[in-house]
Amino acid sequence: MSKDTSWNKVAGWYDRLVGERGSDYHEHVIIPGALKLLAPQKGEKIIDLGCGQGVFCRELARAGAAVTGIDSSPSLIKTARRRSPEINYLVADAADLRAFGAKSFDAAACLLALQNMEHCGRVIAEAARLLKPRGRLLIVMNHPCFRIPRQSGWGTDERRKLQYRRIDSYLTAQKIPIKMHPGAAPGVTTWTFHRPLKDYFAACAAPGLAVTRLEEWASHRQSKPGAASRMENRARAEIPMFLALLAVLI
């Protein structure tokens, strides 16, 4: 991973945002959905790609899995080791996992990280190389159809009393700068990568991964009572925030 796409420079801010157990999205939507889809079994060897400070690694370990977490940020890995020293954490680029032998894991996961990795195809190919036959790969990301930085946003149709999602660009893959905490340090940025769904499916198919499940997860949040709360809550329930793909090595 190139230095300008690493989250190491914003690791402190990101840890304050996510913490030990994850954000409220992690707790209420992402972790429960990911555990249900991946269905980790006791004794399985599972690798978490882009593990950050180890939020999902700890959940997998609680399920009885033998977990390895990798991230390109030394600061986030240091935090992960401090919070769960019993888990094997390594600083590594998810697009170059030569430190691990082929067919050495039962499953792999990449939660809210692949969208911030420049070489998506290489990451998925490396994950496939590490999987045993019929091994599973779980990918969870911000929904690429509706959550495109700088190319999507909320709009309101006052006449129909509806909130809608405006999409300005979708099919074109893009590298988009993100201001990590604009109020405190507007000059600190990292990058995210928008790709249409066809790119993710193609990247899975190339090394022999078949997508067997696709789920779309809505926000759990609710607006406070008010004039706009009904249309805001309806929009949240109808327009998914996250996309989850489960693929199997065939």
Backbone bond lengths (Angstrom), bond angles and torsions (degrees), N, CA, C in turn:
res aa  C-N    CA-C-N  psi(-1)  N-CA   C-N-CA  omega(-1)  CA-C   N-CA-C  phi
1 M - - - 1.466 - - 1.519 108.72 -
2 S 1.328 117.58 132.27 1.453 120.65 -179.86 1.526 109.81 -69.58
3 K 1.346 115.81 153.19 1.454 120.32 -175.20 1.519 112.50 -60.09
4 D 1.344 118.18 -33.09 1.459 118.84 -175.99 1.523 112.72 -74.62
5 T 1.347 117.99 -12.56 1.460 119.81 176.66 1.520 112.18 -101.76
6 S 1.335 118.03 -5.85 1.459 120.92 179.82 1.528 110.27 -72.01
7 W 1.325 115.02 147.76 1.464 120.67 176.74 1.525 111.39 -93.93
8 N 1.333 117.39 11.50 1.457 119.46 -177.19 1.524 111.57 -63.04
9 K 1.331 117.18 -37.00 1.465 119.89 -177.04 1.528 112.32 -72.28
10 V 1.327 118.10 -15.85 1.471 120.65 177.93 1.531 110.36 -118.06
11 A 1.335 116.11 21.24 1.469 120.30 -175.54 1.523 111.92 -60.54
12 G 1.337 117.68 -41.29 1.462 120.39 -179.56 1.515 111.88 -63.41
13 W 1.328 116.13 -46.26 1.471 120.46 177.92 1.521 110.44 -62.55
14 Y 1.339 117.26 -43.50 1.467 120.44 -178.29 1.528 111.22 -64.99
15 D 1.304 117.27 -37.33 1.461 119.45 179.37 1.521 110.90 -68.90
16 R 1.313 117.70 -36.87 1.466 119.39 176.56 1.524 110.61 -64.98
17 L 1.335 116.73 -32.92 1.465 121.24 179.29 1.528 111.38 -73.10
18 V 1.325 116.61 -43.58 1.468 121.15 -172.33 1.519 112.20 -94.13
19 G 1.346 116.92 -44.19 1.448 120.24 178.21 1.522 113.67 72.13
20 E 1.324 115.04 -165.64 1.463 120.75 -174.84 1.518 112.48 -72.69
21 R 1.342 117.35 -37.30 1.466 120.57 -174.46 1.522 112.76 -103.57
22 G 1.330 117.89 -1.44 1.449 120.45 -179.07 1.513 111.64 96.93
23 S 1.314 115.76 169.06 1.463 120.88 176.82 1.528 109.32 -70.59
24 D 1.334 116.82 176.29 1.468 118.55 177.91 1.526 110.79 -64.73
25 Y 1.342 117.95 -27.08 1.465 120.04 174.56 1.533 110.16 -66.41
26 H 1.330 116.90 -41.31 1.463 119.96 175.95 1.528 110.37 -58.71
27 E 1.312 115.98 -49.87 1.465 120.35 -172.83 1.524 112.98 -67.18
28 H 1.337 116.61 -38.84 1.463 119.72 -171.25 1.530 114.14 -100.10
29 V 1.328 118.00 -21.96 1.469 120.08 -174.55 1.530 111.48 -124.18
30 I 1.329 117.47 -58.00 1.460 121.51 -166.21 1.532 112.42 -72.98
31 I 1.322 117.63 -52.21 1.468 120.12 -177.18 1.531 111.44 -64.00
32 P 1.337 119.71 -49.22 1.472 118.78 178.04 1.526 112.96 -59.08
33 G 1.334 116.95 -42.71 1.461 120.47 179.72 1.517 112.40 -66.92
34 A 1.344 116.44 -39.66 1.465 120.71 -178.71 1.522 111.34 -67.87
35 L 1.331 117.21 -41.42 1.467 120.18 178.92 1.526 111.15 -64.95
36 K 1.324 116.62 -38.47 1.464 120.25 179.30 1.524 111.10 -65.52
37 L 1.348 116.51 -42.37 1.467 119.82 -178.31 1.522 112.36 -72.33
38 L 1.310 116.89 -46.63 1.462 120.07 -176.21 1.530 111.55 -75.08
39 A 1.335 116.69 -30.70 1.468 122.68 178.34 1.529 111.93 48.88
40 P 1.341 117.79 60.83 1.469 120.08 -178.80 1.520 111.42 -62.64
41 Q 1.329 116.14 140.12 1.457 122.22 179.77 1.528 110.10 -109.49
42 K 1.308 115.78 151.02 1.454 121.12 179.51 1.528 110.03 -58.17
43 G 1.323 115.55 129.36 1.457 121.23 178.23 1.511 114.86 89.67
44 E 1.324 118.16 -10.08 1.465 119.73 178.56 1.528 110.71 -68.32
45 K 1.324 116.43 145.58 1.461 122.21 174.15 1.525 108.33 -93.05
46 I 1.339 115.89 119.51 1.462 121.07 -175.40 1.520 109.22 -129.79
47 I 1.328 116.18 135.26 1.462 121.59 177.11 1.519 109.05 -111.36
48 D 1.337 115.68 134.33 1.465 122.98 179.12 1.525 107.82 -106.81
49 L 1.329 116.50 113.48 1.461 123.00 -176.37 1.528 110.07 -90.37
50 G 1.336 116.45 125.73 1.458 119.31 -175.14 1.518 109.64 70.11
51 C 1.332 115.82 49.49 1.471 121.21 -169.98 1.518 113.75 -74.37
52 G 1.347 117.68 -12.33 1.459 119.16 -178.59 1.518 111.24 59.65
53 Q 1.337 116.08 -132.17 1.459 120.52 -179.06 1.525 113.29 -89.35
54 G 1.343 116.62 17.05 1.455 120.77 169.10 1.508 116.98 87.25
55 V 1.330 118.29 20.10 1.468 121.13 -177.15 1.536 111.48 -58.61
56 F 1.342 117.34 -51.42 1.463 119.72 -177.79 1.529 110.95 -75.39
57 C 1.322 117.22 -31.84 1.466 120.25 177.18 1.524 110.64 -56.25
58 R 1.326 116.31 -43.62 1.466 119.46 -178.46 1.527 111.06 -66.13
59 E 1.321 117.88 -35.81 1.460 120.40 177.44 1.531 110.83 -67.47
60 L 1.321 116.76 -39.98 1.465 120.32 177.75 1.528 110.68 -64.97
61 A 1.326 116.21 -39.76 1.472 119.82 178.95 1.527 110.64 -65.15
62 R 1.329 117.08 -37.60 1.467 120.08 177.41 1.521 111.22 -63.10
63 A 1.346 116.26 -28.84 1.466 120.47 178.15 1.524 112.16 -79.94
64 G 1.331 117.03 -3.23 1.459 120.90 176.36 1.508 115.11 98.75
65 A 1.333 117.99 5.71 1.462 121.05 -179.62 1.532 110.66 -78.80
66 A 1.326 115.35 154.41 1.461 122.11 170.98 1.529 106.54 -91.68
67 V 1.320 116.33 108.37 1.462 121.42 -165.14 1.519 112.24 -106.57
68 T 1.335 115.31 139.63 1.463 123.27 168.26 1.521 107.49 -122.36
69 G 1.319 116.89 129.74 1.459 121.17 177.18 1.509 110.44 -115.66
70 I 1.335 117.09 132.99 1.464 119.89 177.12 1.525 109.75 -126.74
71 D 1.327 114.68 145.56 1.459 121.31 176.85 1.521 107.39 -154.86
72 S 1.328 116.55 150.55 1.462 120.11 -179.43 1.524 112.51 -81.60
73 S 1.338 117.22 -8.55 1.466 121.02 -178.77 1.527 110.99 -93.42
74 P 1.326 118.96 110.95 1.475 120.57 176.84 1.530 112.53 -58.76
75 S 1.323 117.11 -34.58 1.466 119.97 -178.39 1.516 111.32 -67.71
76 L 1.336 117.54 -42.04 1.456 120.10 178.76 1.527 111.18 -68.23
77 I 1.325 117.28 -38.33 1.468 120.30 177.59 1.534 110.14 -65.30
78 K 1.317 117.45 -38.62 1.464 120.71 176.84 1.522 110.32 -59.98
79 T 1.318 116.92 -42.62 1.466 121.13 178.26 1.524 110.57 -65.49
80 A 1.340 116.78 -42.54 1.467 120.77 179.32 1.526 110.87 -60.85
81 R 1.320 116.98 -43.77 1.474 120.41 179.67 1.520 111.40 -63.77
82 R 1.322 116.66 -37.83 1.468 119.70 179.75 1.529 110.94 -65.79
83 R 1.319 117.02 -37.51 1.462 120.36 -176.01 1.527 113.17 -82.53
84 S 1.320 117.34 -28.10 1.474 119.35 179.93 1.523 109.02 -146.45
85 P 1.332 117.34 75.24 1.469 121.43 -175.75 1.523 113.52 -65.56
86 E 1.317 118.00 -15.10 1.464 120.00 -179.97 1.529 112.40 -77.02
87 I 1.336 117.71 -12.12 1.457 122.32 -179.25 1.530 109.42 -95.13
88 N 1.318 116.73 144.36 1.461 122.19 179.77 1.526 110.26 -83.03
89 Y 1.324 116.95 109.90 1.466 122.68 178.99 1.524 109.54 -114.05
90 L 1.331 116.13 140.51 1.458 121.17 179.09 1.519 110.32 -137.40
91 V 1.332 116.20 144.09 1.465 120.95 170.56 1.519 107.32 -81.61
92 A 1.320 117.03 116.91 1.464 120.94 -177.62 1.517 109.69 -159.92
93 D 1.325 114.82 155.45 1.457 123.29 175.93 1.522 107.99 -88.15
94 A 1.318 118.13 123.94 1.466 121.34 -178.16 1.523 112.59 -62.91
95 A 1.321 117.40 -17.46 1.462 120.71 178.20 1.526 112.62 -87.95
96 D 1.333 117.04 -2.10 1.473 121.28 -179.28 1.521 108.31 -146.42
97 L 1.327 116.07 90.08 1.462 121.59 -174.97 1.528 111.27 -111.71
98 R 1.321 116.00 40.01 1.468 120.43 -176.54 1.526 111.67 -64.56
99 A 1.325 117.65 -14.52 1.471 120.25 177.98 1.525 111.36 -68.97
100 F 1.333 116.96 -15.59 1.460 121.03 -178.61 1.524 110.30 -109.93
101 G 1.309 115.46 140.77 1.454 120.25 179.36 1.513 112.39 -76.89
102 A 1.317 115.97 157.89 1.465 121.13 177.61 1.525 110.37 -64.59
103 K 1.328 115.01 148.78 1.473 122.69 175.90 1.526 112.26 55.68
104 S 1.331 115.94 41.24 1.467 119.78 -176.30 1.523 113.71 -105.65
105 F 1.347 117.95 -2.27 1.467 120.54 -178.84 1.526 110.83 -131.35
106 D 1.322 115.01 148.07 1.467 121.08 175.64 1.524 111.49 -81.10
107 A 1.330 116.39 -29.05 1.463 120.06 -177.24 1.518 109.54 -155.76
108 A 1.326 115.20 160.04 1.463 122.37 176.41 1.525 107.96 -138.33
109 A 1.319 115.68 151.76 1.462 120.88 178.97 1.518 109.45 -137.46
110 C 1.314 115.30 150.11 1.463 121.67 175.80 1.523 106.66 -145.27
111 L 1.329 116.63 99.61 1.457 121.95 -173.67 1.528 111.07 -105.26
112 L 1.320 116.42 119.73 1.458 123.90 176.32 1.522 112.27 51.70
113 A 1.342 115.67 36.47 1.461 120.07 -178.46 1.516 112.76 -129.69
114 L 1.330 118.42 -34.18 1.462 120.71 -175.12 1.521 111.81 -61.02
115 Q 1.329 117.11 -32.29 1.466 120.37 179.68 1.527 112.01 -66.86
116 N 1.344 116.47 -15.45 1.466 120.70 179.03 1.523 112.58 -106.21
117 M 1.338 116.46 10.64 1.456 121.50 178.82 1.528 109.47 -107.33
118 E 1.329 115.18 131.55 1.460 119.99 -173.03 1.523 112.77 -69.51
119 H 1.334 117.10 -38.55 1.466 120.34 -172.41 1.525 110.12 -105.92
120 C 1.311 115.38 72.83 1.461 121.95 -175.80 1.525 112.15 -57.02
121 G 1.330 117.58 -46.84 1.454 121.30 -177.97 1.514 112.52 -61.24
122 R 1.329 116.90 -40.55 1.460 120.54 179.20 1.516 111.62 -68.19
123 V 1.328 117.02 -37.93 1.465 120.65 178.35 1.523 110.28 -61.82
124 I 1.328 116.35 -47.25 1.464 120.14 -178.35 1.523 110.30 -68.06
125 A 1.319 117.66 -38.01 1.470 120.50 177.83 1.527 111.22 -64.51
126 E 1.331 117.33 -39.97 1.456 120.65 177.89 1.529 110.72 -66.11
127 A 1.325 116.50 -41.13 1.460 119.88 177.33 1.523 110.58 -60.44
128 A 1.331 116.85 -43.23 1.467 120.86 179.19 1.527 111.11 -62.93
129 R 1.340 116.94 -38.74 1.471 120.39 179.99 1.529 110.98 -62.89
130 L 1.329 116.24 -34.34 1.461 120.00 -176.96 1.521 113.12 -78.42
131 L 1.338 117.17 -16.81 1.456 119.91 -173.41 1.527 112.94 -83.02
132 K 1.315 114.90 142.55 1.454 121.02 170.17 1.530 109.03 -71.25
133 P 1.322 119.28 162.00 1.466 120.58 175.87 1.524 110.95 -53.02
134 R 1.319 116.12 134.13 1.470 125.30 -175.74 1.524 111.97 69.04
135 G 1.327 116.28 15.09 1.460 119.92 175.29 1.514 111.11 -66.69
136 R 1.335 116.45 155.28 1.463 121.95 -175.52 1.518 112.03 -109.88
137 L 1.315 114.77 142.73 1.466 121.79 172.26 1.521 108.51 -122.61
138 L 1.328 116.51 123.24 1.459 121.68 176.86 1.516 109.34 -108.26
139 I 1.321 115.90 126.22 1.469 122.41 176.22 1.525 107.89 -119.67
140 V 1.326 116.10 127.09 1.464 121.53 174.03 1.516 107.43 -123.97
141 M 1.319 116.91 132.17 1.465 120.87 -176.99 1.524 110.48 -145.75
142 N 1.313 116.16 163.30 1.457 119.43 166.63 1.518 107.50 -58.79
143 H 1.316 117.13 137.17 1.466 119.75 -172.66 1.529 110.66 -60.04
144 P 1.347 117.44 117.43 1.470 119.48 -175.37 1.528 114.19 -70.51
145 C 1.315 117.43 -12.14 1.467 119.30 177.72 1.529 112.25 -84.66
146 F 1.336 116.44 -26.56 1.459 119.70 -170.69 1.522 114.65 -124.66
147 R 1.336 117.37 -15.60 1.464 120.61 -175.86 1.523 109.35 -120.41
148 I 1.318 116.60 75.94 1.455 122.59 -176.85 1.528 107.73 -112.14
149 P 1.324 118.80 107.80 1.467 120.22 -177.80 1.530 111.76 -53.26
150 R 1.303 114.35 131.37 1.473 123.94 178.17 1.529 113.28 70.25
151 Q 1.333 117.87 -5.37 1.467 120.56 -178.68 1.530 112.14 -122.96
152 S 1.323 117.69 9.76 1.460 121.47 178.43 1.518 108.81 -151.62
153 G 1.319 115.84 159.32 1.460 119.67 179.17 1.522 110.68 -178.87
154 W 1.324 116.15 170.46 1.453 120.71 179.65 1.525 110.43 -84.35
155 G 1.321 115.55 143.94 1.448 122.68 172.47 1.521 109.30 -133.40
156 T 1.317 117.12 162.54 1.465 121.42 -178.30 1.521 110.10 -127.51
157 D 1.322 116.06 128.94 1.462 122.81 172.87 1.524 106.58 -98.72
158 E 1.336 116.16 97.11 1.462 120.59 -175.17 1.530 112.24 -64.18
159 R 1.327 116.52 -35.10 1.470 118.91 -178.10 1.517 110.77 -65.19
160 R 1.334 117.05 -41.90 1.469 120.99 -178.54 1.525 112.46 -92.76
161 K 1.325 117.32 -3.34 1.463 122.36 -179.14 1.537 110.78 56.34
162 L 1.343 115.04 48.72 1.452 121.48 -178.21 1.521 110.06 -129.12
163 Q 1.315 115.18 143.28 1.455 120.86 169.05 1.520 107.54 -102.28
164 Y 1.331 116.91 137.25 1.458 121.05 -176.87 1.522 109.62 -132.37
165 R 1.326 115.06 165.57 1.457 121.65 178.70 1.519 108.08 -103.70
166 R 1.320 117.03 120.26 1.463 123.09 -179.98 1.529 108.79 -91.01
167 I 1.339 116.71 128.14 1.464 122.20 178.36 1.523 108.55 -118.43
168 D 1.326 116.44 118.86 1.461 121.35 -177.84 1.522 112.98 -94.81
169 S 1.342 116.75 -26.08 1.461 121.16 -177.98 1.516 107.66 -156.59
170 Y 1.346 117.32 139.03 1.453 119.53 -179.87 1.526 112.87 -138.49
171 L 1.323 119.92 -50.97 1.456 122.06 -171.50 1.523 114.10 -71.26
172 T 1.317 117.39 -22.93 1.467 120.21 -178.87 1.522 110.81 -84.01
173 A 1.327 117.62 122.84 1.461 121.75 175.30 1.527 108.90 -67.33
174 Q 1.326 116.21 140.74 1.461 119.88 -174.95 1.523 111.53 -142.15
175 K 1.322 115.52 147.36 1.457 123.41 169.04 1.522 106.85 -104.41
176 I 1.340 116.69 118.92 1.461 120.93 -168.02 1.527 109.93 -123.03
177 P 1.341 118.22 126.47 1.473 120.15 177.25 1.525 110.68 -73.26
178 I 1.344 114.89 141.52 1.454 121.62 -179.97 1.521 109.30 -122.56
179 K 1.324 116.68 126.23 1.462 120.58 171.68 1.521 107.35 -80.23
180 M 1.318 116.78 117.76 1.452 120.93 -170.76 1.523 113.53 -71.67
181 H 1.326 117.83 -41.59 1.466 121.03 176.98 1.529 106.74 -149.41
182 P 1.351 116.05 80.06 1.465 121.50 -169.88 1.512 114.86 -59.96
183 G 1.335 118.11 -29.34 1.457 119.27 -179.19 1.514 113.05 -68.86
184 A 1.332 115.93 -39.04 1.464 120.58 -175.24 1.520 112.49 -89.47
185 A 1.334 116.88 -39.98 1.469 120.69 -176.39 1.527 108.31 -149.35
186 P 1.324 117.05 80.92 1.465 120.38 -174.62 1.519 114.63 -62.56
187 G 1.329 117.79 -17.31 1.458 119.84 -178.87 1.512 114.30 -86.06
188 V 1.335 118.45 -7.37 1.463 121.81 -178.01 1.525 109.06 -88.07
189 T 1.320 115.70 116.61 1.458 119.90 -177.59 1.531 110.65 -131.30
190 T 1.310 115.21 158.23 1.447 122.50 165.28 1.526 106.15 -134.96
191 W 1.332 117.41 -167.51 1.456 119.55 -173.41 1.519 111.05 -127.24
192 T 1.316 115.13 148.80 1.455 121.58 169.48 1.520 107.69 -126.52
193 F 1.323 116.18 161.76 1.458 120.74 -173.78 1.525 109.53 -128.59
194 H 1.315 115.44 116.00 1.464 119.14 175.22 1.521 109.64 -88.42
195 R 1.331 115.09 133.77 1.471 121.50 174.24 1.516 107.99 -137.67
196 P 1.333 118.55 142.07 1.461 119.87 174.94 1.525 110.46 -71.10
197 L 1.302 116.02 164.07 1.461 120.85 -177.45 1.525 113.04 -56.45
198 K 1.327 116.45 -37.37 1.465 119.39 -177.57 1.520 111.60 -59.51
199 D 1.326 117.97 -31.44 1.462 121.01 179.22 1.530 111.35 -68.22
200 Y 1.329 116.52 -39.65 1.467 119.68 178.60 1.523 111.17 -68.11
201 F 1.330 116.92 -41.63 1.457 119.54 179.42 1.531 110.88 -66.04
202 A 1.320 117.20 -39.38 1.458 120.75 177.85 1.525 110.99 -65.21
203 A 1.330 116.83 -40.14 1.461 120.87 179.93 1.524 111.06 -65.58
204 C 1.319 117.38 -33.71 1.466 120.67 176.53 1.530 111.08 -72.69
205 A 1.312 116.99 -41.78 1.463 120.70 -175.83 1.527 112.18 -66.85
206 A 1.329 117.39 -33.84 1.466 121.04 -174.09 1.534 113.08 -56.60
207 P 1.333 120.54 -45.61 1.470 119.93 179.03 1.529 113.71 -91.83
208 G 1.337 117.09 9.87 1.458 119.37 175.81 1.510 115.28 94.90
209 L 1.323 117.61 23.70 1.462 121.82 176.05 1.526 109.62 -95.49
210 A 1.314 116.49 131.16 1.463 121.74 177.42 1.520 108.87 -108.20
211 V 1.328 117.26 124.36 1.463 121.03 177.35 1.523 108.15 -72.82
212 T 1.322 116.15 118.86 1.462 121.02 -176.85 1.527 112.89 -105.93
213 R 1.332 116.57 -20.39 1.461 120.09 178.16 1.515 109.56 -141.33
214 L 1.318 116.30 140.82 1.452 122.76 172.63 1.518 107.09 -133.50
215 E 1.330 116.22 126.01 1.460 120.47 177.65 1.518 109.54 -128.82
216 E 1.331 115.86 148.23 1.456 122.66 178.66 1.525 107.53 -121.70
217 W 1.329 115.59 123.00 1.456 121.22 -172.52 1.523 110.64 -110.73
218 A 1.319 114.98 129.05 1.461 121.31 178.71 1.524 110.65 -89.21
219 S 1.295 116.13 163.49 1.461 121.55 175.39 1.527 109.77 -67.29
220 H 1.312 115.95 146.09 1.461 121.80 177.03 1.523 112.00 -90.06
221 R 1.314 116.91 -8.79 1.464 120.62 -173.64 1.530 112.26 -71.57
222 Q 1.324 114.93 155.37 1.456 122.22 177.49 1.521 108.80 -131.09
223 S 1.333 116.19 140.52 1.458 120.36 177.90 1.520 110.39 -74.09
224 K 1.318 116.13 150.67 1.462 120.60 172.99 1.527 108.83 -66.80
225 P 1.329 118.35 148.79 1.471 120.62 -179.87 1.521 111.74 -52.58
226 G 1.317 115.35 136.20 1.457 120.83 -178.59 1.505 110.47 173.39
227 A 1.319 116.60 -178.71 1.464 121.54 -174.55 1.519 112.47 -62.14
228 A 1.341 117.46 -33.22 1.469 120.39 -175.35 1.524 113.44 -100.66
229 S 1.332 118.29 -2.32 1.464 120.10 -171.29 1.525 112.95 -62.18
230 R 1.312 117.91 -38.67 1.470 119.92 -177.18 1.519 111.13 -62.57
231 M 1.352 117.02 -46.94 1.465 118.40 -177.59 1.527 111.06 -73.09
232 E 1.341 117.89 -31.63 1.458 119.99 177.44 1.527 111.18 -66.30
233 N 1.328 116.57 -44.27 1.459 120.21 179.72 1.515 111.73 -66.40
234 R 1.332 116.83 -37.50 1.466 120.06 177.67 1.523 110.32 -64.24
235 A 1.328 117.37 -43.45 1.464 120.94 -179.60 1.527 110.85 -63.68
236 R 1.346 117.28 -41.37 1.463 120.10 178.53 1.530 111.23 -61.27
237 A 1.335 115.64 -39.76 1.462 119.88 -177.15 1.524 112.47 -73.71
238 E 1.327 117.93 -25.39 1.462 121.94 -174.41 1.524 113.68 -97.47
239 I 1.324 116.99 -25.70 1.468 120.23 -175.72 1.529 108.09 -112.64
240 P 1.338 117.96 105.95 1.466 120.56 -172.64 1.521 112.85 -65.65
241 M 1.310 114.26 149.04 1.463 121.26 -179.84 1.527 111.81 -95.93
242 F 1.339 116.52 -32.36 1.464 121.16 -175.55 1.522 110.99 -127.15
243 L 1.331 115.24 151.62 1.457 122.92 175.49 1.522 108.25 -121.52
244 A 1.325 116.77 134.23 1.463 122.10 177.69 1.522 109.49 -122.00
245 L 1.338 116.39 131.53 1.469 123.02 176.96 1.521 108.64 -121.55
246 L 1.313 116.31 129.73 1.464 121.38 172.07 1.516 107.49 -112.22
247 A 1.331 116.15 122.10 1.469 121.50 -179.49 1.524 109.34 -120.30
248 V 1.344 115.63 149.13 1.458 122.58 -179.38 1.528 109.24 -121.65
249 L 1.322 116.31 136.70 1.466 120.63 178.58 1.517 109.62 -76.64
250 I 1.323 115.97 119.16 1.478 121.29 -175.61 1.518 110.45 -109.90
